[in-house]
């Protein structure tokens, strides 16, 4: 899918391909025909576009330090996306996201919809995007990619807090599976942020691109945001590792409490069962000729049950 955007007179994003000004081309899940079309139109290598079709593609750059004015520059970074695991739990995957800087347009290419791209389209006034400066546009998107990790980590921390509140009554493995999904997400985050870091350093030290004063400030913001995400990932991962062990212990303890209550109830219900079984025998028994024998037996049974309940309660079995 190809989406063309430009800016109108008041600086807002407008849909459509202009003829005499710079524009932004957002490419999502490109087809072979679309890839061939863009390769012919912009005259860059085909792997600039096919790279994002490989989910295992690493972060990299091409023509960043030695590009001429008419050559396209490629920057590939990893971005997080919320998905559903095979077990049905929410987790984050990371996928490659390509930014291609050309003289007449900026291309963003991904094989999966990126949430921050949709935010740009829905609310361009708050996105700080400007097509007047292609390099500033690319840096702004790179900042949002790094910020997407911070947003995802905050969401994981929030979900973990909710999970902690439910832990007091947890007796199933569902909580463990949820934590496992979060831990898998954090492992992917750590690998992706580690890959993104050298790309940001290369952008910062590029001799041919991103050399303006405003570019330097934004590049610093991106590096700080990426480092913040990396630190949050390490901290959250350590917390979840400890939390995973705690959840296992709490679930086991909760199950023991449930079994203790059920065992106590079984013991108490055994008292009337035994008495009823004895007085149900087809033989002469003490008190069988008493008029209110049934009432006295029931009263004695209730008293024995109450005494048993109090005994178990005082010894923390109930």
C-alpha positions, 0 to 999 in steps of 0.5 A, spaced: 500 500 500 502 506 497 500 513 501 502 519 499 502 525 503 504 533 503 503 539 507 498 544 505 499 552 506 498 551 514 503 546 515 498 540 515 499 533 512 494 532 506 493 526 502 496 526 495 502 526 491 504 533 489 508 535 482 512 541 484 514 540 492 517 535 496 512 529 499 512 523 504 511 516 501 508 511 506 509 504 504 506 498 508 506 491 506 509 493 499 507 488 493 512 486 488 509 490 483 509 496 487 516 495 489 518 495 482 514 501 481 518 505 486 525 502 484 524 505 477 521 511 480 527 513 485 532 509 482 535 505 488 537 498 490 531 493 490 533 491 497 532 498 500 524 495 500 525 488 500 529 488 507 523 490 511 519 483 508 524 479 512 522 480 519 529 478 522 532 484 518 537 487 522 538 495 523 543 498 518 544 504 514 547 505 507 549 511 503 549 515 510 556 517 510 558 517 502 552 519 499 552 524 493 546 529 492 542 524 487 543 518 491 538 515 496 540 514 503 537 508 507 536 507 515 533 501 517 531 500 525 527 496 529 520 498 532 515 495 537 508 492 535 503 489 540 501 482 537 497 476 540 502 470 542 500 463 540 497 462 547 492 468 546 496 473 550 498 480 548 506 481 547 510 485 543 514 483 537 519 487 533 520 488 526 524 492 521 522 499 519 526 503 513 527 510 512 529 512 505 531 519 504 531 521 497 532 528 493 524 529 492 521 525 497 522 521 504 519 514 504 517 510 510 517 502 509 514 497 513 511 490 513 506 491 518 502 497 520 506 502 525 502 505 530 506 512 530 505 512 523 497 512 524 498 517 529 501 522 524 496 521 519 490 522 524 493 528 528 499 531 524 499 537 528 501 534 534 507 530 531 512 535 530 513 533 523 515 537 517 516 536 510 520 542 509 526 539 511 527 532 509 532 530 514 529 533 520 523 529 518 527 523 518 530 524 525 523 526 528 520 519 525 526 516 528 525 519 535 518 516 535 521 509 534 525 510 540 519 513 544 515 507 542 519 503 546 518 507 552 511 507 551 510 500 550 515 499 557 510 503 560 504 499 558 508 493 560 509 496 567 502 498 568 499 491 566 504 488 571 501 492 576 494 490 575 497 483 575 500 484 582 493 486 584 490 479 582 496 475 585 493 474 592 487 470 589 491 467 583 491 459 583 492 458 575 498 458 571 495 464 567 499 469 570 505 465 569 504 465 562 502 473 562 509 474 565 512 469 560 509 473 554 512 480 557 519 477 558 519 475 551 517 482 549 523 485 553 528 480 550 526 482 543 526 490 546 533 489 548 536 486 542 532 491 538 535 497 542 542 494 542 541 494 534 538 501 534 544 504 538 550 504 533 545 506 527 543 512 532 551 513 533 552 513 525 547 518 524 550 523 529 557 522 526 555 522 519 559 527 515 554 528 509 547 528 513 544 531 519 549 536 520 544 542 522 544 545 529 537 543 529 539 536 527 544 535 532 539 537 538 534 532 535 539 527 534 541 527 541 534 527 543 533 520 540 540 517 543 537 519 550 530 516 548 533 510 546 538 509 552 532 511 556 528 505 553 534 500 554 535 502 561 527 501 562 528 494 559 533 492 563 530 494 570 523 491 568 526 485 566 530 484 572 523 486 576 519 480 572 525 475 573 524 476 580 516 477 580 516 470 576 519 466 581 514 470 586 508 468 582 510 461 582 510 461 590 504 465 591 500 460 586 503 454 590 501 457 596 494 459 594 493 452 592 495 450 599 490 454 602 485 452 598 486 444 599 487 446 607 480 449 607 477 443 603 480 438 607 477 442 613 470 442 610 471 434 609 473 433 616 467 437 618 462 433 614 465 427 616 462 427 623 455 427 621 456 422 616 459 417 621 453 419 626 448 418 620 451 411 618 452 408 625 444 410 627 442 408 620 444 400 622 438 396 622 440 394 630 438 396 636 442 402 638 442 407 645 436 412 645 432 408 639 426 408 644 426 416 646 421 420 643 426 426 641 432 421 639 432 424 632 433 431 635 438 430 640 442 426 635 442 432 630 443 437 636 449 433 638 452 432 631 451 440 630 455 441 637 461 436 635 461 440 628 462 447 631 467 444 636 471 441 630 470 448 626 473 452 632 479 447 633 481 448 626 480 455 626 484 456 632 490 452 629 489 456 623 486 450 619 480 454 617 
